[in-house]
Amino acid sequence: MSSNPTPQSARPSSSATTFIIRFFAAESAGGIVLMIAALVALIVANSPLADSYFAALHIKALGLSLEHWINDGLMAVFFLLVGLEIKREMLAGQLATWGERALPGLAALGGMLVPALVYLAFNLNNPDTVAGWAIPSATDIAFALGVLSLLGKRVPLSLKIFLSALAILDDLGAVLIIALFYSSGLSLGMLLASAAAVAVLVILNRLGVRRLLPYLAVGGLLWFCMLHSGIHATLAGVILALCIPLGDSEDEARSPLLYLESKLHPWVAFAIVPIFGFANAGVSLAGISADNLLDPIPLGVALGLLVGKQVGVFSAAALAIRSGLAPLPANATWLQLYGVAILCGIGFTMSLFIGTLAFAGSEHLISEVKVGVLVGSICSALLGAAVLSSVARTR
């Protein structure tokens, strides 16, 4: 006699479990979850639940609104992960040598400069909106890699590495922009307290302390001090990351940095970033017409992402390759490189974040930023995917 078969009722559950495991293991999973969160936010913000949605964001706890806890608190953890990735790649990864940094570095620089110029072309004469110049300069690594991963083996691995390295350097540039241009109302006392916390973190690193608890405890104090210092609190995450030792880069169990990065990654990808997307992508489309898309902010942001990013990234990359500073990514064509440059116009998370800093206190201007970011990012995703898919078909 044959063994007892698996009950029919158990098979769908098993299949569902397998699908869920495979989904969350996929490179594109984080980007897909973020897309869903943003879409749900848009639907809720334009439904009968809109008043409850916006009211919930202003509920206060311990002196901060829910929106501030998300943007200043949870996003500090996001920036901690960004800092860990930057340090790892600089010391032992894709950016360990100047030769490896040349192509993504110049591409990232061009991809930040040109979008800012495009935005300023529409807003330079308006003192109320010029502060948003950095909004289209950022690339959303989760979204961009998510779209690229959906194309599977039709895109060479070298281009995925190029995009990852470019996005990491782009994030570093965004961190510097936030620190230099979006800090205000500085408090000398809290700045000194922040400096003392940083000094303690450096001492822990120099003494070779490998336990994470002391770093995280001082990092929490640093976040509190920076929150009240006038420098944006999320930068505490980057500073903390840079002080955590890499240790043995070949063994996660012996590397505090790699261990913390591996533990944070699923929480950031599947909880923190989607929560941020849900809290910040909701914009009421009531009263918004096609004519509103021609307003300086949404037009500057959308064209900065869609046009500025691809022109800046591709031109700078082409300059680096033609001048001999770096080779064309292995097994990639120029058209494929251009397709990836278009995907760099997906600026969702970082662009929305910088927009909330640039126009803090102005719900109307932030709503215009959201419209521009959504339009520019969606168009960049669709156009970039179309270009890369067409190349795959012809090859």
N, C-alpha and C positions, 0 to 999 in steps of 0.2 A: 504493500500500500504506500501511496505517496504521503509525504509529510503534510501537516495541516497547512493549507494555503493561507496567505495573508488575507485577512478580511477585506472585502471590497470597501468598507467604510473607512479603513485605515489608509488605503492607497492615496486618495486625494490629499489627505493630511501630510503623508510622507512626501508626496510630490511638491506640495506647497512649501514644506520645510526645506527641501532641496533647492527649490527656486529662490527662496529668501536668502539662504546661505550663499548661493552663487551670485545673487544680485549684490549683496553687501560686500562681497569679495572683489567685485568688478571695479576697474579703475573709474568707470563712468558713474558709479553709484552716488557719490557725493554730489556731483553736478546735477544728477537727475532729481535727487531729493530736494536740492536747493530750488530747482526749477518748479517743482510741485508746490513748495512752500510759498514761492513768489506768486504763483498762479492762484493759490487759495487765498492769499492776502488780497489780491486784486478783486477776486470774486466777493469776498466778505466786505471789502470796503465799498462795494457798489451794490450791496444787498440790504435788506431790512436790518441786518446785524451791524451795519456801519457805525451807528452811534455807540453801540456797546463796544465795538472794536477800538474806536478812537478813545473812548472814555477809559477803557482798561489800560491803555498805554500811559495814562496820566495818573493812575493810582499810585500813591506814595507809600514808601516803606523805608524807615531809617533815614529819612531826609531826602531820598531820591525817588523819582518816579520810576515806574516799571520800564519805561523807555530808556531812562538813563542807566538803570541797572543792566539792561541789555547792551546798550551802546558803550558804556564806560566800564562795566564789570565783566560780562561774558566776553566782550570783544578783546579785553585784556588777555584772556586765555587764548583767543585766536592769535593775537600778536605774539604771545609766548611761543606758540607752535611755529609761527612764521620765523621768529628769531632763531629757534632751534634748527629749522631747516636751512636758514641762511648760514649759520655757523658751521653746520655739518658739511654743507656743500663747499664752503670756502676752505675748510681744513682738509677734507678727505673725500670730496665728491666731484661733481661735474664742473666745479669752479675752483679747483685746487691750484691750478696754474694760470699764469697770465694768458697763455695761448688759448686755454679753454674758456677764459672769460671774455676774450676779444669779441667773438661773434654775438653771443647773447647780450654782452655788456653794451656794445654800440647800438644793437637793435633796441634794447630797452631804453637807452638814452634818446634815440630818435623817436621811439614810441611814446615818450613822455613830453618831449619838446614840441613836436608838430601838433598834437592834439590841443596843447595849451595855446598855441598860436592861433589855431582855428577857432577856439572858443573866444579868445580875445578879439579876433576880427569882428565878432558880432556884439561884443560887450565892452570894448575898451572905453567907449565914451559914456558908459553908464556906471557911475560910482556905486550904485546899489547892487549891481550884479557882477562887477569885475572880480570880486573875491572868489568866484567859483572857477577860476582859470585852471585849477588842478584837478577838477572833477573828471574830465575825460582822459586823464593821463594814466589811470590805473587799469591793470588787467586782472580779471577774476580768474585765478588759476583753477579753481574747482570747476567753474562753468566751461572754460576753454578746453581743459583737458578732458572734461566729460564729453564734449562734442567730438573732440579728436578721437577719443577711445571708442565712440560709437561706430566709427569708420573701420575699426579693427585693423587687420593686416594690410588694408589698402593704403595705409600711411606708413612710411618707413619709421623704424624705431628711432632713428637719428633725429627726426623732426619732433618726436615726442620729448626727447631729451633736450633739444633746443628750446622748445616751448616751456618746459619746466624750468630750465635755467634762466630763461628770459623773464618768466613770471616772478621768480624768486628775486632777481635783481630789481625788477619793477616794484615789488613789494618793499625792498630796501629803500628805493627812491621815494616811495609814498611815505614811509616812516620818517625820512628826513624832511620831507615837505611838511608833514603834520607838525613835527618838532619846531621847524623854523618859521612857518607862516600861519599856523593855526593855534598858537598859544597866546593867551592874553590875560590881563589882570594878575600879573605875577605877585606871589607872596614870598618875601625874602625869607621869613622864618621857615615856611614849608619847603622852600627850595634848599635851604641849609639842611633840614631834616632829611630830604630826599638824597642829598649828596652824602650824608652820613650813612644812610642805608646802602647806597651804592658802594661806599668804601668798605662796609662790612662784607658785602657780597664778593668784592675783589679779594679781600683778606681770606675769606673762606676758600676761594679758588686757589690762591697762592699757597695756602697751607695744605692743599691737597685733600680737602674734605670731599668725600664722595657720596655721603648720605644726602638725599634730596630734601629731607625735612628742614634742616637749617636754612637752605636756600629758599624754599617755598615760604617759610615763616617770615624771613626778612623781605622776601618779594611781596608778600601781602602788606607788610608795613610800608614798603616803598610805594605800592599802589595807593594806599590811603594818603600818604604825604603828597604824592603827585596829583591826586584828585583835588586837593585843596591848594595846590601851588600855582595853578594857572597853566601848567604844561599838561597836555592831555594825558589822562591816567593810563590809557592803553599802552603808552610807550614804556611803562613799567614792565610790561610783559617782554618786550624786546630786550631791555637792559638786563632783566633777570636771565633770559635765555643765553645771552652772551657771556654770562658769568658761570654758567653751569659747565663743568668739565666734560670734554668729549671722552677722555680716557681711551680705552681700547676700542677703536672704531671698527674692529672686526668682530666684536663680541658684544651683543646687546646687553647680556647679563653683567658685563664688566664695564659698561659705559653708562654713566648717569644720564648723559644727553640722549643717547639712543633709546634707553629704557623709557625716559619721560616722553620722548617724541612718540614712541609706539603706543603708549598708554593714552596720550592726549588725542592722537589722530582720529580714532573713531568718534570720540565725544565731540570734537570740533566739526568733523565732516557731517555727522548725522544728527547733531543736536544744536550746537552753538550757532553755526552758520545758517542752518535752516530757520532757527528761531529769530536770528537777526533779519533774515530775508522776509520772514512773515511779518515782523514788527515794522519793517521799513519800506517794503514794496507796496503796501496798501495805499493807494491813492484814489480818491473819488474822481471819476471821470465825468460826473455831472457838470454840465456847463462847458466842458472842454470840447472844442471843435477842431477841425483841421487847421483853421486859422491860428489857433493857439500854438500849434506846433512851430509856427514861424516866429514866435516870440524869441527874444535874444537868448534866454537861458536854455529852453529845450532844443532850439535849433543849434546853438553852439555846442551843447553837450552831445546831441545825437550825431552831428556831423564830425565833431571831434573824435568820437569813438569809431564811427563807420568809415570816415575818410582819413582823418588825421592819423589814427593808429596804423592803418595799413600803409599809408604813404611813409610815415616816419620809420616804422619797423623795417619795411622792405627796402627803402632807400639806404638806410644805415647799414643793414645786413649786406646789401649789394656792394656798398662802398668797401666794407671790410673784406669781402670775398675778392672783389676786383683788384684791390690794393695788395692782396697777398697776406693780409693779417690773419685770415682764417679761410679754411676750405668750405665749399658747399657741403652741407650735411650729407653723409654717405647714403648712396642709393636714392637721393632725392633730386627732383627736377626744380628748375626755377619757378615753374608754375605752382608746384606743391609748396615751395617756400612762400610764395605769394599768398596761397590759401591759408597757411598758418598765420601770416601777417594779418590777414583779415580777421581771423579768430581772436587775435589780440584785442580787437575792438569790443570784446565782451568784458565790460567793466563793472559788472553788477555790484558785488559786495563792497569793494574798495571805493568805487565811485559814489555809491549811496552814502557810505560812511563819511567821505570827505565832504559831500554835499551837506550833511547834517552839521558839520563843523563850520563850513563856509557861511551858511545862512541860519545859524542857530537863533531861534526865537521868531523866525518868519515861516509860518506854516505854508503860506502861499508860495514863496520862493522854493521851499523844499519840495512842494508838490510838483512844481515845474521841473525841478531837477529829476525827480522820479520819472516823470513822463519822458524826458530826454534820455535818461539812462536806459529805460525799458525799450524805447524805440531803437536807440543806437545799438544796444546789446543784442536784441532779437534779430535785427537786420544783419549784424556782423556774423552772428551764429549761422543764420540761414545761408548767407552769401558765401561764407567761408566753407561750410559743409558742401555747398553746391560745386564750388571750384574744385575741392579735393576729390569729390565723387566723380566729377567729369574727367579728371586726370586718371583716376583709377580705371574708369571704363575704357578710355582710349588706350591705356597700356595693357 
